[in-house]
């Protein structure tokens, strides 16, 4: 039997399939999976053909043409229900986008073509063929697994740490998509070309560890992510410095200036406050009212000035009597007394002033006053302003 038309297969495979079909003695359709393998690998974005055809054995010759077969393709994925992706029934072909049959029907070649492959196209594909033989239905099912491989996406490279002399830094590299998982490698570009190996490089996580940095380690470092279907790369520039960067220095200068300005403002405010407190004490108010002075009250025996009380004999007692004095009669003895009270303005004294000659008061001589028991008292003088001296 000649194999059904389709893509050109190798001569060895055709002989093998022909030998297998001659051993089949049951009267039903045969579904043969191409290449003798149940697993097909393809790359995302490309096209793949899932080869399958069937053959009939033990059929009796008939003058009537064979009816067209019924062909169904299903996709089975883990965690999902089986989904029908193509059907050919009663001469009508229905399929999902990007999926079709390789040959026009009816044909013994029922290979499935998928274009613009996507990662979600991976899974187990089942092909069911049903043919009629003399009014009897014969069917068979074949399956094969499709694995869509994804080339690594462009990775992202990052520098972790401060690249200063004597410190340690880590260069990281990671790709967002890769099937199978990508392997990572690091190298430094010329003029100081260098390849890095384990333990400095973690080929699974994509990290490169650089310790005890020196100026000679500066340069452009390239990370390459690769798998069996492709590769992609990124790079990071390492500049080893001997001190803080210019931004750090500028930040420190700005902070220092701000602190100095604040200190100057605080000192000026303090000085201004002290000056304002001293000015009221030294200020002379020209419009202030002078203190009132109490006039000497007429006919009063008591005078108060600045908290000092003095008692003097009434002036009326010192006036001479009207008319000539009677003989043998004595004029009343005037008595003067002075009592000094404690005052902030006048100091208190207990000393007795010596008797002094005083002119006769009211016609009585001082000797006569002494004989009558009069006590001499010193009377404070009065200034023009009315205060006691």
ZAMARGU-4260 file (C-alpha; in steps of 0.2 Angstrom, whole numbers, plus 5000, padded with zeros to 4 digits):
<rodrens>
0) 5000/5000/5000 | 5006/5017/4996 | 5006/5030/5010 | 4994/5044/5008 | 5000/5060/5000
5) 5008/5073/5011 | 5025/5080/5015 | 5039/5070/5009 | 5045/5058/5022 | 5061/5048/5023
10) 5062/5031/5014 | 5066/5022/5029 | 5051/5028/5038 | 5040/5024/5024 | 5046/5006/5023
15) 5044/5005/5042 | 5026/5011/5041 | 5022/5000/5027 | 5028/4985/5037 | 5018/4990/5052
20) 5002/4991/5041 | 5004/4974/5034 | 5004/4966/5051 | 4987/4974/5055 | 4973/4961/5052
25) 4958/4969/5061 | 4946/4977/5050 | 4946/4995/5056 | 4955/5012/5052 | 4973/5015/5057
30) 4980/5031/5064 | 4999/5032/5062 | 5009/5045/5071 | 5023/5052/5061 | 5042/5050/5066
35) 5038/5036/5078 | 5038/5049/5092 | 5024/5055/5103 | 5032/5072/5107 | 5035/5087/5096
40) 5044/5102/5100 | 5042/5119/5092 | 5047/5137/5094 | 5035/5151/5099 | 5031/5162/5084
45) 5035/5148/5071 | 5024/5135/5062 | 5022/5117/5067 | 5014/5102/5059 | 5007/5087/5069
50) 5009/5073/5057 | 4995/5060/5057 | 4986/5049/5043 | 4976/5033/5043 | 4975/5018/5032
55) 4961/5004/5030 | 4965/4986/5031 | 4954/4971/5027 | 4941/4981/5017 | 4932/4971/5003
60) 4932/4979/4986 | 4916/4989/4983 | 4910/4998/4967 | 4903/5013/4978 | 4915/5026/4982
65) 4921/5027/5000 | 4912/5040/5011 | 4922/5054/5017 | 4929/5051/5035 | 4925/5060/5051
70) 4940/5069/5058 | 4941/5077/5075 | 4956/5086/5084 | 4956/5089/5102 | 4968/5099/5114
75) 4970/5092/5132 | 4979/5103/5144 | 4983/5101/5163 | 4969/5108/5174 | 4957/5112/5159
80) 4944/5103/5150 | 4947/5094/5133 | 4944/5107/5119 | 4940/5103/5101 | 4951/5113/5090
85) 4946/5106/5072 | 4932/5096/5065 | 4928/5089/5048 | 4911/5082/5047 | 4900/5078/5031
90) 4912/5088/5020 | 4912/5104/5032 | 4928/5110/5040 | 4928/5120/5056 | 4943/5125/5066
95) 4950/5138/5078 | 4961/5153/5071 | 4978/5148/5066 | 4974/5129/5065 | 4970/5120/5049
100) 4973/5103/5040 | 4988/5100/5029 | 4979/5092/5015 | 4962/5095/5007 | 4949/5083/5012
105) 4944/5070/5009 | 4962/5063/5011 | 4970/5049/5021 | 4983/5063/5027 | 4975/5071/5042
110) 4990/5081/5048 | 4987/5096/5058 | 4995/5113/5055 | 4997/5127/5068 | 5005/5144/5063
115) 5011/5158/5074 | 5013/5147/5088 | 5010/5153/5106 | 5016/5146/5123 | 4998/5142/5127
120) 4997/5130/5112 | 5007/5117/5122 | 4997/5102/5127 | 4992/5084/5122 | 4983/5084/5105
125) 4971/5069/5101 | 4966/5065/5083 | 4950/5054/5081 | 4946/5047/5064 | 4930/5038/5059
130) 4927/5029/5043 | 4913/5018/5036 | 4916/5001/5029 | 4901/4991/5021 | 4889/5000/5033
135) 4900/4997/5048 | 4908/5011/5057 | 4927/5010/5061 | 4937/5022/5071 | 4953/5025/5080
140) 4962/5038/5090 | 4980/5044/5090 | 4988/5057/5102 | 5004/5066/5102 | 5011/5080/5114
145) 5016/5097/5108 | 5029/5108/5118 | 5031/5126/5113 | 5048/5133/5118 | 5050/5151/5121
150) 5067/5160/5118 | 5072/5171/5133 | 5066/5189/5133 | 5078/5203/5135 | 5084/5202/5153
155) 5086/5217/5165 | 5102/5221/5173 | 5104/5230/5190 | 5118/5235/5202 | 5116/5232/5220
160) 5127/5241/5232 | 5139/5256/5232 | 5154/5253/5220 | 5167/5261/5231 | 5185/5254/5233
165) 5186/5240/5246 | 5167/5236/5246 | 5157/5222/5239 | 5143/5223/5226 | 5131/5212/5217
170) 5126/5212/5198 | 5109/5204/5195 | 5101/5198/5179 | 5084/5192/5176 | 5073/5188/5161
175) 5054/5188/5162 | 5050/5174/5150 | 5060/5158/5145 | 5055/5140/5141 | 5064/5130/5146
180) 5072/5141/5160 | 5087/5152/5155 | 5105/5149/5160 | 5115/5165/5164 | 5133/5170/5161
185) 5143/5185/5164 | 5158/5193/5155 | 5167/5210/5155 | 5170/5219/5139 | 5187/5224/5132
190) 5199/5232/5136 | 5199/5222/5152 | 5189/5207/5145 | 5185/5194/5157 | 5174/5179/5159
195) 5166/5174/5176 | 5163/5157/5182 | 5156/5149/5198 | 5156/5153/5213 | 5156/5171/5207
200) 5142/5168/5195 | 5125/5160/5200 | 5120/5153/5183 | 5102/5149/5189 | 5098/5166/5197
205) 5109/5176/5186 | 5119/5185/5200 | 5137/5190/5199 | 5146/5194/5216 | 5161/5206/5215
210) 5171/5207/5232 | 5184/5220/5237 | 5182/5232/5223 | 5197/5241/5215 | 5198/5254/5202
215) 5204/5240/5189 | 5187/5232/5191 | 5178/5246/5182 | 5170/5243/5166 | 5155/5236/5156
220) 5148/5220/5162 | 5137/5209/5150 | 5124/5196/5156 | 5118/5183/5143 | 5102/5173/5146
225) 5101/5158/5135 | 5091/5142/5132 | 5090/5129/5119 | 5081/5140/5107 | 5088/5157/5109
230) 5097/5170/5119 | 5096/5188/5125 | 5108/5200/5134 | 5109/5216/5144 | 5123/5226/5152
235) 5127/5237/5167 | 5142/5249/5169 | 5152/5248/5185 | 5162/5263/5190 | 5172/5261/5206
240) 5176/5277/5215 | 5187/5281/5230 | 5175/5291/5239 | 5157/5298/5240 | 5149/5303/5223
245) 5147/5321/5219 | 5129/5321/5223 | 5133/5315/5241 | 5146/5329/5243 | 5134/5342/5237
250) 5120/5336/5248 | 5132/5337/5263 | 5137/5355/5258 | 5119/5360/5257 | 5114/5353/5274
255) 5129/5362/5282 | 5124/5378/5275 | 5106/5377/5280 | 5112/5373/5298 | 5124/5388/5298
260) 5110/5399/5292 | 5098/5393/5306 | 5112/5396/5319 | 5114/5414/5313 | 5096/5417/5313
265) 5094/5411/5331 | 5109/5421/5337 | 5101/5437/5330 | 5084/5434/5337 | 5092/5431/5354
270) 5102/5447/5353 | 5087/5457/5348 | 5077/5450/5362 | 5090/5455/5375 | 5091/5473/5367
275) 5072/5475/5368 | 5072/5470/5387 | 5085/5483/5391 | 5078/5498/5382 | 5063/5501/5394
280) 5074/5502/5409 | 5085/5515/5401 | 5071/5525/5393 | 5067/5543/5400 | 5049/5548/5399
285) 5049/5566/5395 | 5030/5567/5397 | 5030/5559/5415 | 5020/5569/5428 | 5031/5575/5443
290) 5026/5569/5460 | 5014/5580/5470 | 5020/5589/5485 | 5008/5592/5500 | 5008/5610/5506
295) 5010/5614/5524 | 4992/5614/5532 | 4988/5629/5541 | 4984/5627/5559 | 4988/5609/5560
300) 4999/5601/5573 | 5004/5586/5562 | 5014/5586/5546 | 5017/5571/5535 | 5030/5570/5521
305) 5038/5555/5514 | 5031/5544/5528 | 5039/5555/5542 | 5027/5561/5555 | 5033/5576/5566
310) 5023/5584/5581 | 5026/5603/5584 | 5017/5614/5596 | 5003/5624/5589 | 5009/5641/5583
315) 4994/5649/5592 | 5002/5643/5609 | 5018/5652/5605 | 5009/5669/5601 | 5010/5682/5615
320) 4994/5685/5625 | 4984/5700/5620 | 4987/5714/5633 | 5000/5715/5646 | 5003/5700/5657
325) 4997/5700/5674 | 5009/5702/5688 | 5013/5686/5697 | 5005/5676/5684 | 5015/5664/5674
330) 5013/5661/5655 | 5010/5643/5650 | 5025/5634/5646 | 5026/5629/5628 | 5030/5611/5625
335) 5038/5605/5609 | 5041/5587/5605 | 5047/5578/5590 | 5044/5560/5587 | 5053/5552/5572
340) 5046/5537/5564 | 5056/5525/5554 | 5056/5530/5536 | 5066/5525/5521 | 5069/5544/5518
345) 5075/5549/5535 | 5086/5539/5546 | 5081/5536/5564 | 5092/5543/5578 | 5091/5542/5597
350) 5104/5555/5601 | 5099/5570/5612 | 5104/5587/5605 | 5113/5599/5617 | 5103/5613/5623
355) 5106/5629/5613 | 5102/5646/5617 | 5086/5652/5609 | 5077/5668/5609 | 5063/5671/5621
360) 5047/5664/5615 | 5031/5674/5619 | 5041/5685/5631 | 5048/5671/5642 | 5067/5669/5643
365) 5076/5653/5641 | 5081/5653/5659 | 5064/5655/5664 | 5058/5640/5653 | 5072/5630/5661
370) 5066/5633/5678 | 5049/5629/5673 | 5055/5612/5668 | 5053/5615/5649 | 5063/5602/5638
375) 5072/5609/5623 | 5068/5600/5607 | 5076/5602/5590 | 5063/5606/5576 | 5067/5601/5559
380) 5069/5615/5546 | 5057/5617/5531 | 5063/5619/5514 | 5055/5630/5501 | 5046/5615/5493
385) 5038/5611/5510 | 5049/5596/5514 | 5057/5592/5530 | 5076/5594/5531
</rodrens>
